[in-house]
Amino acid sequence: MNRMSLTFMLFAVMSGLISLTACVGGGGDGGGATPLAPRPTISAAEITGGMPQQGYLAEDYSNAGDSGGLETTLKSDGLTVDVDGQTLTIIHGNSIDIVADYGGPEERTLREFHLADLPAYGEAGPELVVGIGDMTDETAAFLGEPLRGTSYDHADFSDEGDEAPTYFTGTALGGTEFLALNAGLVDLQFASFGAWGVKTGYAGTFEWNGQSKTYSNDDPYTDITFVPVSGGNSAHAAIPDKDASFTGKAIAMATQYIMLENPIQEFFRGDATLTINSAGTGGNLAMSFPNFYNIGFTFNISGTEFHNDGTLPSVTDNGNTSPFHFPDTIEGASLSGNFYGNGSASEASGRFEISGMNPTTGDPTGDQFLFDGSFGVKK
């Protein structure tokens, strides 16, 4: 709702800040006399920008549109990201598996996306592999989301430090889980990138500072949790040459939270250019998202890895026609990635996050804006 996603607030609620009544869970209709509304859904068109389908991903990845980057990444170290201190890994198992704390004593599989059920989308051939299905109970637990059918009675959904509390009375509708991985959007050989996440929904009434808004089963409150991932085959980790230049693509999602309102959320695709300085100690990542913004990061290189150097990214208008306005003041940002190749680096993949506050309706202190994504580039 404000500052932090509903996911975090629901996690706090479920951790004992309030008492709640939970109906039966993940796959049912809540166990009550009145059936629950359908889960909020997300379409491949939303994720891909309307790309046509190019068949289904083969069991042996032979029809992926890249030069083996997706297969070698999933069959080696996988695509990874840190989610609130827990490692999420997307890796080849019995299928394409979403695994929490991979390789550790707390390892658990959140979901399996079966290869034969994964359609590929692209303009002239496969570019993105997209998987969509019901959010599993394991995923809900990992993200701190309530099970489908969980009921709330004037629950305090406030963020820590809020001057006015936010309350919710209603029911969680569960969610839809999605996966989007590079399969030719950038022709990588040793690396890959993409995103995983969920779209969740809630029917009921939110109250804040004397105001309220009710969401019905037919028009629920919905929120997309977008988690960018990147990785590659560490056996091909490589150091980039000085003055090297790489080009490729980036995928991302923008989110603008507005008090009591559904957040505004939209997927974006853009071009990415990564350059190394003459000393080989750092460089720049420039991303251009048409009809949105240009984003520029500077980074330091440590061996085969790179991370933002502490400088906030630059943001310039790129003919923005979207419903978003990038905050005038960015409050936080991160960039990380790795280089891969035979000998010197020939490609790289990474992910980024940007956050800020925008003064929107209702809250003079502003509501949270997020722009998160991942990218892949090659020489």
DRENDO-1510 file (C-alpha; in Angstrom, 1 decimal, always signed):
<recs>
REC; n; res; u; v; w
REC; 1; MET; +0.0; +0.0; +0.0 .
REC; 2; ASN; +2.5; +2.6; +1.1 .
REC; 3; ARG; +6.3; +2.5; +1.3 .
REC; 4; MET; +6.5; -1.2; +1.4 .
REC; 5; SER; +4.6; -3.9; -0.5 .
REC; 6; LEU; +1.6; -5.6; +0.9 .
REC; 7; THR; +3.7; -8.7; +0.9 .
REC; 8; PHE; +5.9; -7.4; +3.8 .
REC; 9; MET; +2.9; -6.2; +5.8 .
REC; 10; LEU; +1.1; -9.5; +5.4 .
REC; 11; PHE; +4.3; -11.3; +6.5 .
REC; 12; ALA; +4.3; -9.1; +9.7 .
REC; 13; VAL; +0.7; -9.9; +10.2 .
REC; 14; MET; +1.2; -13.6; +9.9 .
REC; 15; SER; +4.2; -13.5; +12.2 .
REC; 16; GLY; +2.0; -12.7; +15.2 .
REC; 17; LEU; +1.5; -8.9; +15.2 .
REC; 18; ILE; -2.2; -9.6; +15.2 .
REC; 19; SER; -4.5; -12.6; +15.5 .
REC; 20; LEU; -6.2; -13.9; +12.4 .
REC; 21; THR; -8.6; -16.6; +11.4 .
REC; 22; ALA; -7.2; -18.8; +8.6 .
REC; 23; CYS; -9.5; -20.8; +6.4 .
REC; 24; VAL; -8.2; -23.8; +4.6 .
REC; 25; GLY; -5.4; -23.1; +2.3 .
REC; 26; GLY; -3.5; -23.0; -1.0 .
REC; 27; GLY; -5.6; -24.9; -3.5 .
REC; 28; GLY; -9.1; -24.6; -2.0 .
REC; 29; ASP; -11.9; -22.1; -2.0 .
REC; 30; GLY; -11.4; -21.1; +1.6 .
REC; 31; GLY; -13.8; -23.7; +3.1 .
REC; 32; GLY; -16.6; -21.1; +3.6 .
REC; 33; ALA; -20.2; -21.1; +2.4 .
REC; 34; THR; -19.4; -18.4; -0.2 .
REC; 35; PRO; -16.9; -19.5; -2.9 .
REC; 36; LEU; -13.8; -17.4; -3.2 .
REC; 37; ALA; -13.2; -15.3; -6.3 .
REC; 38; PRO; -10.7; -16.7; -8.8 .
REC; 39; ARG; -7.0; -16.1; -8.1 .
REC; 40; PRO; -5.6; -12.9; -9.7 .
REC; 41; THR; -4.0; -13.9; -13.0 .
REC; 42; ILE; -1.2; -12.7; -15.2 .
REC; 43; SER; -0.8; -13.2; -18.9 .
REC; 44; ALA; +2.2; -13.9; -21.1 .
REC; 45; ALA; +1.3; -10.9; -23.1 .
REC; 46; GLU; +1.8; -8.7; -20.0 .
REC; 47; ILE; +5.2; -10.1; -19.5 .
REC; 48; THR; +6.4; -10.2; -23.1 .
REC; 49; GLY; +4.7; -7.1; -24.4 .
REC; 50; GLY; +2.6; -9.1; -26.8 .
REC; 51; MET; +5.2; -11.3; -28.4 .
REC; 52; PRO; +3.7; -14.2; -30.4 .
REC; 53; GLN; +4.2; -17.8; -29.2 .
REC; 54; GLN; +7.0; -19.7; -30.8 .
REC; 55; GLY; +6.1; -23.3; -29.7 .
REC; 56; TYR; +7.2; -24.9; -26.4 .
REC; 57; LEU; +10.7; -25.4; -24.9 .
REC; 58; ALA; +12.1; -28.8; -25.8 .
REC; 59; GLU; +13.1; -31.2; -23.0 .
REC; 60; ASP; +16.7; -30.9; -24.1 .
REC; 61; TYR; +16.6; -27.1; -24.6 .
REC; 62; SER; +17.5; -27.7; -28.3 .
REC; 63; ASN; +14.9; -25.1; -29.6 .
REC; 64; ALA; +16.0; -22.3; -27.3 .
REC; 65; GLY; +16.9; -19.2; -29.3 .
REC; 66; ASP; +20.3; -18.7; -27.7 .
REC; 67; SER; +23.7; -20.5; -28.0 .
REC; 68; GLY; +23.2; -22.6; -25.0 .
REC; 69; GLY; +23.3; -20.0; -22.2 .
REC; 70; LEU; +19.9; -20.9; -20.7 .
REC; 71; GLU; +20.7; -24.7; -20.6 .
REC; 72; THR; +24.3; -24.4; -19.3 .
REC; 73; THR; +23.2; -21.9; -16.6 .
REC; 74; LEU; +20.3; -24.0; -15.4 .
REC; 75; LYS; +22.4; -27.2; -15.4 .
REC; 76; SER; +25.3; -25.6; -13.5 .
REC; 77; ASP; +25.0; -22.9; -10.9 .
REC; 78; GLY; +21.5; -21.7; -11.9 .
REC; 79; LEU; +19.9; -18.2; -11.8 .
REC; 80; THR; +20.1; -16.7; -8.3 .
REC; 81; VAL; +19.0; -13.8; -6.2 .
REC; 82; ASP; +18.8; -13.0; -2.5 .
REC; 83; VAL; +15.3; -12.5; -1.2 .
REC; 84; ASP; +15.3; -10.9; +2.3 .
REC; 85; GLY; +18.3; -12.9; +3.3 .
REC; 86; GLN; +17.3; -16.2; +1.7 .
REC; 87; THR; +18.9; -17.5; -1.5 .
REC; 88; LEU; +16.5; -18.3; -4.3 .
REC; 89; THR; +17.9; -20.4; -7.2 .
REC; 90; ILE; +16.3; -21.4; -10.5 .
REC; 91; ILE; +17.9; -24.6; -11.7 .
REC; 92; HIS; +17.4; -27.6; -13.8 .
REC; 93; GLY; +16.1; -30.6; -11.8 .
REC; 94; ASN; +13.3; -32.8; -12.8 .
REC; 95; SER; +12.1; -29.7; -14.6 .
REC; 96; ILE; +12.9; -26.0; -14.2 .
REC; 97; ASP; +12.8; -25.8; -10.4 .
REC; 98; ILE; +12.4; -22.8; -8.1 .
REC; 99; VAL; +14.5; -23.7; -5.0 .
REC; 100; ALA; +14.9; -21.8; -1.7 .
REC; 101; ASP; +18.3; -22.1; +0.1 .
REC; 102; TYR; +19.7; -24.4; -2.7 .
REC; 103; GLY; +22.3; -26.8; -1.4 .
REC; 104; GLY; +21.8; -26.0; +2.3 .
REC; 105; PRO; +20.0; -27.8; +5.2 .
REC; 106; GLU; +16.9; -25.7; +4.7 .
REC; 107; GLU; +16.6; -26.4; +0.9 .
REC; 108; ARG; +13.1; -26.8; -0.4 .
REC; 109; THR; +11.6; -26.7; -3.8 .
REC; 110; LEU; +8.9; -24.0; -4.1 .
REC; 111; ARG; +7.7; -25.0; -7.6 .
REC; 112; GLU; +8.5; -27.0; -10.7 .
REC; 113; PHE; +7.8; -25.6; -14.1 .
REC; 114; HIS; +7.7; -28.7; -16.4 .
REC; 115; LEU; +9.7; -28.1; -19.6 .
REC; 116; ALA; +7.0; -29.5; -21.9 .
REC; 117; ASP; +4.5; -27.0; -20.5 .
REC; 118; LEU; +6.8; -23.9; -21.0 .
REC; 119; PRO; +5.9; -21.9; -24.1 .
REC; 120; ALA; +8.5; -19.7; -25.8 .
REC; 121; TYR; +7.6; -16.2; -27.1 .
REC; 122; GLY; +9.4; -14.0; -29.6 .
REC; 123; GLU; +9.1; -12.0; -32.8 .
REC; 124; ALA; +11.1; -14.1; -35.3 .
REC; 125; GLY; +12.0; -17.0; -33.0 .
REC; 126; PRO; +12.2; -17.9; -29.3 .
REC; 127; GLU; +13.3; -15.0; -27.1 .
REC; 128; LEU; +11.6; -15.5; -23.7 .
REC; 129; VAL; +10.4; -18.7; -22.0 .
REC; 130; VAL; +7.4; -18.0; -19.9 .
REC; 131; GLY; +5.8; -20.2; -17.2 .
REC; 132; ILE; +2.5; -19.3; -15.4 .
REC; 133; GLY; +0.6; -21.3; -12.8 .
REC; 134; ASP; -1.1; -21.2; -9.4 .
REC; 135; MET; +1.1; -19.9; -6.6 .
REC; 136; THR; +2.1; -22.9; -4.4 .
REC; 137; ASP; +1.8; -23.0; -0.6 .
REC; 138; GLU; +5.6; -23.3; -0.5 .
REC; 139; THR; +6.1; -20.1; -2.5 .
REC; 140; ALA; +3.5; -18.3; -0.3 .
REC; 141; ALA; +5.4; -19.3; +2.8 .
REC; 142; PHE; +8.8; -18.2; +1.3 .
REC; 143; LEU; +7.4; -14.8; +0.3 .
REC; 144; GLY; +5.4; -14.3; +3.5 .
REC; 145; GLU; +2.1; -14.3; +1.6 .
REC; 146; PRO; -1.1; -15.7; +3.1 .
REC; 147; LEU; -2.7; -18.9; +1.9 .
REC; 148; ARG; -5.7; -18.5; -0.3 .
REC; 149; GLY; -8.8; -18.1; +2.0 .
REC; 150; THR; -7.0; -16.5; +4.9 .
REC; 151; SER; -9.4; -14.1; +6.6 .
REC; 152; TYR; -8.6; -10.8; +8.4 .
REC; 153; ASP; -10.8; -8.8; +10.8 .
REC; 154; HIS; -9.5; -5.2; +11.1 .
REC; 155; ALA; -5.9; -6.4; +10.8 .
REC; 156; ASP; -3.2; -3.8; +11.3 .
REC; 157; PHE; -1.2; -3.7; +8.0 .
REC; 158; SER; +0.9; -0.7; +9.0 .
REC; 159; ASP; +4.5; -0.2; +8.0 .
REC; 160; GLU; +6.9; +0.5; +10.9 .
REC; 161; GLY; +7.0; +4.2; +11.5 .
REC; 162; ASP; +3.7; +5.1; +9.9 .
REC; 163; GLU; +2.0; +8.0; +11.6 .
REC; 164; ALA; -1.5; +6.6; +10.8 .
REC; 165; PRO; -2.2; +2.8; +10.8 .
REC; 166; THR; -3.6; +1.0; +7.9 .
REC; 167; TYR; -6.3; -1.7; +8.6 .
REC; 168; PHE; -7.7; -4.5; +6.4 .
REC; 169; THR; -10.8; -6.5; +6.8 .
REC; 170; GLY; -11.3; -9.2; +4.2 .
REC; 171; THR; -9.9; -12.3; +2.5 .
REC; 172; ALA; -6.7; -13.3; +0.7 .
REC; 173; LEU; -7.4; -14.7; -2.8 .
REC; 174; GLY; -4.1; -16.4; -3.3 .
REC; 175; GLY; -2.0; -15.8; -6.4 .
REC; 176; THR; -0.5; -16.7; -9.7 .
REC; 177; GLU; +3.2; -17.6; -10.0 .
REC; 178; PHE; +5.2; -16.7; -13.1 .
REC; 179; LEU; +8.6; -17.3; -14.7 .
REC; 180; ALA; +10.3; -15.4; -17.6 .
REC; 181; LEU; +13.8; -16.5; -18.7 .
REC; 182; ASN; +16.0; -15.4; -21.6 .
REC; 183; ALA; +15.9; -17.9; -24.4 .
REC; 184; GLY; +17.2; -15.8; -27.3 .
REC; 185; LEU; +16.3; -12.2; -26.5 .
REC; 186; VAL; +20.1; -12.1; -26.1 .
REC; 187; ASP; +22.1; -14.8; -27.7 .
REC; 188; LEU; +24.2; -15.9; -24.7 .
REC; 189; GLN; +26.4; -19.0; -24.5 .
REC; 190; PHE; +27.4; -19.2; -20.8 .
REC; 191; ALA; +24.9; -17.0; -18.9 .
REC; 192; SER; +21.2; -16.1; -18.7 .
REC; 193; PHE; +18.8; -13.7; -16.9 .
REC; 194; GLY; +15.1; -13.3; -16.3 .
REC; 195; ALA; +12.6; -12.9; -13.5 .
REC; 196; TRP; +10.3; -14.9; -11.2 .
REC; 197; GLY; +7.4; -13.7; -9.1 .
REC; 198; VAL; +3.8; -13.8; -8.1 .
REC; 199; LYS; +0.6; -11.8; -8.6 .
REC; 200; THR; -1.6; -11.9; -5.4 .
REC; 201; GLY; -5.0; -10.5; -4.6 .
REC; 202; TYR; -7.2; -9.5; -1.7 .
REC; 203; ALA; -10.9; -8.7; -1.4 .
REC; 204; GLY; -12.1; -6.5; +1.4 .
REC; 205; THR; -11.8; -3.0; +2.9 .
REC; 206; PHE; -8.6; -1.0; +3.6 .
REC; 207; GLU; -8.8; +1.9; +6.1 .
REC; 208; TRP; -6.3; +4.7; +6.6 .
REC; 209; ASN; -6.4; +8.1; +8.2 .
REC; 210; GLY; -10.2; +8.3; +8.2 .
REC; 211; GLN; -10.4; +7.1; +4.6 .
REC; 212; SER; -11.4; +3.7; +3.3 .
REC; 213; LYS; -11.6; +1.7; +0.0 .
REC; 214; THR; -13.4; -1.6; -0.6 .
REC; 215; TYR; -12.2; -4.1; -3.2 .
REC; 216; SER; -14.7; -6.7; -4.4 .
REC; 217; ASN; -14.2; -10.3; -5.6 .
REC; 218; ASP; -14.8; -9.0; -9.1 .
REC; 219; ASP; -12.3; -6.1; -8.7 .
REC; 220; PRO; -9.8; -7.1; -6.0 .
REC; 221; TYR; -6.7; -5.4; -4.8 .
REC; 222; THR; -3.7; -6.9; -6.7 .
REC; 223; ASP; +0.0; -6.7; -6.3 .
REC; 224; ILE; +2.9; -8.2; -8.4 .
REC; 225; THR; +6.1; -9.2; -6.6 .
REC; 226; PHE; +8.8; -9.1; -9.3 .
REC; 227; VAL; +12.1; -10.8; -8.5 .
REC; 228; PRO; +14.9; -10.4; -11.1 .
REC; 229; VAL; +17.4; -13.2; -11.4 .
REC; 230; SER; +20.7; -13.7; -13.2 .
REC; 231; GLY; +23.6; -16.1; -13.4 .
REC; 232; GLY; +25.7; -18.4; -15.5 .
REC; 233; ASN; +28.1; -21.3; -15.6 .
REC; 234; SER; +30.9; -20.5; -13.0 .
REC; 235; ALA; +33.2; -22.8; -14.9 .
REC; 236; HIS; +33.3; -20.1; -17.5 .
REC; 237; ALA; +33.7; -17.1; -15.2 .
REC; 238; ALA; +36.0; -14.7; -16.9 .
REC; 239; ILE; +37.7; -11.3; -16.4 .
REC; 240; PRO; +36.8; -8.6; -19.0 .
REC; 241; ASP; +39.3; -6.8; -21.1 .
REC; 242; LYS; +40.1; -3.1; -20.6 .
REC; 243; ASP; +37.9; -0.9; -22.8 .
REC; 244; ALA; +35.6; -3.8; -23.7 .
REC; 245; SER; +32.1; -3.1; -24.8 .
REC; 246; PHE; +29.0; -5.4; -24.5 .
REC; 247; THR; +25.5; -4.9; -25.8 .
REC; 248; GLY; +22.2; -6.7; -25.1 .
REC; 249; LYS; +18.8; -6.4; -23.5 .
REC; 250; ALA; +17.1; -5.7; -20.1 .
REC; 251; ILE; +13.7; -6.7; -18.7 .
REC; 252; ALA; +12.2; -4.9; -15.8 .
REC; 253; MET; +9.1; -3.9; -13.9 .
REC; 254; ALA; +8.0; -0.5; -12.6 .
REC; 255; THR; +5.7; -0.2; -9.5 .
REC; 256; GLN; +4.1; +2.8; -8.1 .
REC; 257; TYR; +2.4; +2.3; -4.7 .
REC; 258; ILE; -0.5; +4.7; -3.9 .
REC; 259; MET; -2.2; +4.7; -0.5 .
REC; 260; LEU; -5.4; +2.6; -0.5 .
REC; 261; GLU; -5.2; +2.2; -4.3 .
REC; 262; ASN; -4.1; -0.7; -6.5 .
REC; 263; PRO; -0.4; -0.1; -7.4 .
REC; 264; ILE; +0.4; +0.9; -10.9 .
REC; 265; GLN; +2.6; -1.9; -12.4 .
REC; 266; GLU; +4.0; -2.5; -15.8 .
REC; 267; PHE; +6.7; -4.6; -17.5 .
REC; 268; PHE; +9.4; -3.0; -19.7 .
REC; 269; ARG; +12.0; -4.2; -22.2 .
REC; 270; GLY; +15.0; -2.2; -23.2 .
REC; 271; ASP; +18.5; -2.1; -24.6 .
REC; 272; ALA; +21.6; -2.5; -22.5 .
REC; 273; THR; +25.2; -1.4; -23.1 .
REC; 274; LEU; +28.0; -2.3; -20.7 .
REC; 275; THR; +31.4; -0.7; -21.1 .
REC; 276; ILE; +34.7; -1.3; -19.2 .
REC; 277; ASN; +37.0; +1.6; -18.4 .
REC; 278; SER; +40.6; +1.8; -19.6 .
REC; 279; ALA; +42.0; +0.6; -16.2 .
REC; 280; GLY; +39.8; -2.4; -16.2 .
REC; 281; THR; +38.6; -1.6; -12.6 .
REC; 282; GLY; +35.1; -0.6; -13.4 .
REC; 283; GLY; +32.7; +0.7; -16.0 .
REC; 284; ASN; +29.2; +1.8; -16.9 .
REC; 285; LEU; +25.9; +0.1; -17.6 .
REC; 286; ALA; +23.5; +2.2; -19.8 .
REC; 287; MET; +19.9; +1.0; -20.3 .
REC; 288; SER; +17.5; +2.6; -22.6 .
REC; 289; PHE; +13.8; +1.8; -22.2 .
REC; 290; PRO; +11.7; +3.3; -25.0 .
REC; 291; ASN; +8.9; +5.6; -24.0 .
REC; 292; PHE; +10.1; +5.4; -20.5 .
REC; 293; TYR; +13.5; +6.4; -19.1 .
REC; 294; ASN; +17.2; +5.9; -19.6 .
REC; 295; ILE; +19.0; +4.4; -16.6 .
REC; 296; GLY; +22.8; +4.6; -16.0 .
REC; 297; PHE; +24.8; +2.8; -13.4 .
REC; 298; THR; +28.6; +3.0; -12.7 .
REC; 299; PHE; +30.2; -0.1; -11.1 .
REC; 300; ASN; +33.4; -1.5; -9.8 .
REC; 301; ILE; +34.9; -4.8; -10.9 .
REC; 302; SER; +36.2; -7.4; -8.5 .
REC; 303; GLY; +37.7; -10.4; -10.4 .
REC; 304; THR; +34.8; -11.8; -12.5 .
REC; 305; GLU; +32.1; -9.9; -10.6 .
REC; 306; PHE; +30.8; -6.3; -10.7 .
REC; 307; HIS; +28.8; -4.3; -8.3 .
REC; 308; ASN; +27.5; -0.7; -8.2 .
REC; 309; ASP; +30.1; +1.7; -6.8 .
REC; 310; GLY; +27.9; +3.5; -4.3 .
REC; 311; THR; +26.9; +6.2; -6.7 .
REC; 312; LEU; +23.1; +6.5; -7.3 .
REC; 313; PRO; +22.1; +5.8; -10.9 .
REC; 314; SER; +21.4; +8.5; -13.4 .
REC; 315; VAL; +17.8; +8.8; -14.8 .
REC; 316; THR; +16.8; +10.8; -17.8 .
REC; 317; ASP; +13.5; +11.0; -19.7 .
REC; 318; ASN; +13.4; +8.8; -22.9 .
REC; 319; GLY; +10.1; +10.1; -24.3 .
REC; 320; ASN; +8.1; +8.8; -21.3 .
REC; 321; THR; +4.5; +8.1; -22.2 .
REC; 322; SER; +3.9; +5.6; -19.3 .
REC; 323; PRO; +1.8; +6.4; -16.3 .
REC; 324; PHE; +5.0; +6.6; -14.2 .
REC; 325; HIS; +7.1; +9.4; -13.0 .
REC; 326; PHE; +10.6; +8.5; -11.7 .
REC; 327; PRO; +11.1; +10.1; -8.3 .
REC; 328; ASP; +13.2; +13.2; -8.3 .
REC; 329; THR; +15.2; +11.7; -5.4 .
REC; 330; ILE; +16.3; +8.1; -5.6 .
REC; 331; GLU; +16.7; +6.6; -2.1 .
REC; 332; GLY; +18.3; +3.3; -2.9 .
REC; 333; ALA; +19.8; +1.3; -5.7 .
REC; 334; SER; +21.8; -1.8; -6.3 .
REC; 335; LEU; +23.6; -3.5; -9.2 .
REC; 336; SER; +25.4; -6.8; -9.3 .
REC; 337; GLY; +26.5; -9.3; -12.0 .
REC; 338; ASN; +29.1; -11.6; -13.4 .
REC; 339; PHE; +31.3; -11.9; -16.5 .
REC; 340; TYR; +31.6; -15.1; -18.5 .
REC; 341; GLY; +33.6; -16.4; -21.4 .
REC; 342; ASN; +36.5; -18.6; -22.7 .
REC; 343; GLY; +39.6; -16.7; -21.7 .
REC; 344; SER; +38.5; -13.1; -21.5 .
REC; 345; ALA; +34.9; -12.3; -20.8 .
REC; 346; SER; +32.6; -12.3; -23.9 .
REC; 347; GLU; +29.3; -11.8; -22.0 .
REC; 348; ALA; +27.7; -10.8; -18.7 .
REC; 349; SER; +24.5; -11.0; -16.9 .
REC; 350; GLY; +23.2; -9.1; -13.8 .
REC; 351; ARG; +20.3; -7.5; -12.0 .
REC; 352; PHE; +19.4; -4.1; -10.5 .
REC; 353; GLU; +17.0; -2.5; -8.1 .
REC; 354; ILE; +16.0; +1.2; -7.8 .
REC; 355; SER; +13.7; +2.7; -5.2 .
REC; 356; GLY; +12.4; +6.1; -4.3 .
REC; 357; MET; +9.4; +8.0; -2.9 .
REC; 358; ASN; +6.8; +9.9; -4.9 .
REC; 359; PRO; +4.3; +12.3; -3.3 .
REC; 360; THR; +1.1; +10.8; -4.6 .
REC; 361; THR; -2.5; +11.3; -3.5 .
REC; 362; GLY; -3.3; +10.7; +0.2 .
REC; 363; ASP; +0.2; +10.7; +1.8 .
REC; 364; PRO; +2.3; +13.9; +1.8 .
REC; 365; THR; +5.4; +11.9; +2.7 .
REC; 366; GLY; +5.1; +10.0; -0.6 .
REC; 367; ASP; +4.5; +6.4; -1.7 .
REC; 368; GLN; +7.1; +3.9; -2.8 .
REC; 369; PHE; +8.3; +3.6; -6.4 .
REC; 370; LEU; +10.3; +0.6; -7.5 .
REC; 371; PHE; +12.1; -0.3; -10.7 .
REC; 372; ASP; +13.7; -3.7; -10.7 .
REC; 373; GLY; +15.1; -5.8; -13.5 .
REC; 374; SER; +17.8; -8.0; -15.0 .
REC; 375; PHE; +19.9; -7.9; -18.2 .
REC; 376; GLY; +22.3; -9.9; -20.4 .
REC; 377; VAL; +25.0; -8.5; -22.7 .
REC; 378; LYS; +27.6; -9.9; -25.1 .
REC; 379; LYS; +30.5; -8.6; -27.2 .
</recs>
